[in-house]
Amino acid sequence: MGRTDNFRRQHADIVEIVGKMTDILTLAALTEYAAAMCSLLSELSGKLKVHLTIEDEVLYPALQKHEDESVRKTAQQFFDEMGGLKKVFTQYVEHWPNAEAIQKNAEDFINETKEIFAALANRVKREDNELYELYDKSLFTE
């Protein structure tokens, strides 16, 4: 089992929830399924918070303390680029606290959700293809 298998599994779970949300991310669907969207958003929020916290507390610190300077620099670059996502996502979730808020401003919800999903997709792709590869291939002296 690779060191990043759990991170990758968490990414797959996040992507699955995003897919379910995308299926009902239309004005027509939100009229009927706002409560389901709210439930999915809550599920996504929980999984994403756990994932980002573990990365921030385990993955990034390990890479930032690595003996190889290029590994440390790459980790710091990722951390700087990706670090704001947790805050942005938290604000997004707080902005959409219930089904009524989603239904009342469905068009805004759709636009904000698409922006968040684009940022998430970028992060997942880059971490899976770059950062996790670096972590799996790096030798650590502990």
DAWOVEN-V506181 format. One record per pair of residues at least 24 apart in sequence whose C-alpha atoms are under 10 Angstrom apart, sorted by sequence separation. I is the first residue (numbers start at 1). J is the second residue. D is the distance in Angstrom with one decimal. If there is no record, write none. Layout:
{{I/J/D} {I/J/D}}
This chain:
{{17/41/8.3} {55/79/9.6} {89/113/9.7} {92/116/8.2} {17/43/7.8} {18/44/7.5} {17/44/6.3} {56/83/8.5} {89/116/7.1} {16/44/9.4} {88/116/8.2} {89/117/9.9} {14/43/9.1} {15/44/9.2} {14/44/6.4} {17/47/9.5} {52/82/9.9} {89/119/9.7} {13/44/8.7} {14/45/9.2} {52/83/9.0} {85/116/8.6} {88/119/10.0} {89/120/9.4} {14/46/9.9} {14/47/6.9} {52/85/8.9} {53/86/8.8} {13/47/7.9} {14/48/6.9} {52/86/7.0} {85/119/7.7} {13/48/9.3} {85/120/8.0} {11/47/9.2} {10/47/7.5} {11/48/8.7} {14/51/9.2} {49/86/7.3} {82/119/9.0} {10/48/8.2} {48/86/8.3} {82/120/9.5} {85/123/8.9} {10/50/9.1} {11/51/8.2} {49/89/9.1} {82/122/9.5} {10/51/6.7} {45/86/9.9} {48/89/9.0} {49/90/8.7} {82/123/6.9} {10/52/9.9} {48/90/10.0} {81/123/9.2} {8/51/10.0} {7/51/7.2} {45/89/8.0} {82/126/9.9} {6/51/9.4} {7/52/9.6} {45/90/8.0} {78/123/9.2} {82/127/9.7} {7/54/8.7} {45/92/9.9} {7/55/8.1} {45/93/7.4} {78/126/8.9} {44/93/9.8} {78/127/8.4} {42/93/8.1} {7/59/9.3} {41/93/7.5} {78/130/9.6} {78/131/7.8} {4/59/8.9} {38/93/9.5} {41/96/8.9} {42/97/9.1} {3/59/9.7} {41/97/9.4} {42/98/9.7} {74/130/9.3} {75/131/7.3} {41/98/9.6} {74/131/7.9} {38/96/8.0} {38/97/7.7} {39/98/8.8} {75/134/9.0} {38/98/6.0} {39/99/8.8} {71/131/9.4} {74/134/8.8} {75/135/9.3} {37/98/9.1} {38/99/5.7} {37/99/7.4} {38/100/9.4} {35/98/7.5} {36/99/8.1} {38/101/9.6} {71/134/7.4} {34/98/8.3} {35/99/4.9} {38/102/7.9} {71/135/8.6} {34/99/4.9} {35/100/8.2} {37/102/8.4} {33/99/8.5} {34/100/7.5} {34/101/8.9} {35/102/8.7} {71/138/8.0} {31/99/9.5} {34/102/6.3} {35/103/9.1} {63/131/9.3} {30/99/8.9} {31/100/9.8} {33/102/9.9} {34/103/6.2} {66/135/9.9} {33/103/9.0} {34/104/9.9} {68/138/8.8} {31/102/8.9} {32/103/8.8} {60/131/9.5} {63/134/8.8} {67/138/9.7} {68/139/9.3} {30/102/7.6} {31/103/6.1} {34/106/8.9} {41/113/9.9} {48/120/9.7} {59/131/9.4} {63/135/7.0} {66/138/8.4} {67/139/9.0} {68/140/9.5} {30/103/6.3} {31/104/9.2} {59/132/8.9} {62/135/8.8} {66/139/8.4} {67/140/7.8} {29/103/9.9} {30/104/9.8} {66/140/6.7} {67/141/8.0} {31/106/8.2} {60/135/9.4} {63/138/8.6} {65/140/9.3} {66/141/8.1} {27/103/8.5} {30/106/6.8} {59/135/7.9} {66/142/9.6} {29/106/9.8} {30/107/9.5} {63/140/8.9} {27/105/9.6} {28/106/9.4} {62/140/8.4} {27/106/6.2} {30/109/9.6} {26/106/8.1} {27/107/6.7} {30/110/9.2} {62/142/9.7} {25/106/8.9} {26/107/8.3} {25/107/9.5} {27/109/9.6} {26/109/9.7} {27/110/8.0} {25/109/8.7} {26/110/7.0} {25/110/6.1} {24/110/9.8} {25/111/9.5} {22/110/9.3} {25/113/8.4} {25/114/8.8} {22/113/8.9} {21/113/9.2} {22/114/8.6} {18/113/9.6} {22/117/9.0} {21/117/9.9} {19/117/9.7} {18/117/7.3} {15/117/9.3} {18/120/9.2} {18/121/9.4} {15/120/8.7} {14/120/9.0} {15/121/8.0} {14/121/9.7} {11/120/9.6} {15/124/8.5} {11/121/9.6} {14/124/9.1} {11/123/9.7} {12/124/9.0} {11/124/6.5} {10/124/9.9} {11/125/9.3} {8/124/8.7} {11/127/9.4} {7/124/9.9} {11/128/8.4} {8/127/8.9} {7/127/9.3} {8/128/6.8} {7/128/8.7} {4/128/8.8} {8/132/8.3} {7/132/8.3} {4/131/9.6} {5/132/9.1} {4/132/6.1} {3/132/8.5} {4/133/8.3} {2/132/9.7} {3/133/9.8} {2/133/10.0} {4/135/7.5} {5/136/9.5} {3/135/7.6} {4/136/6.6} {2/135/9.6} {3/136/6.0} {2/136/6.6} {3/137/9.5} {2/137/9.7}}
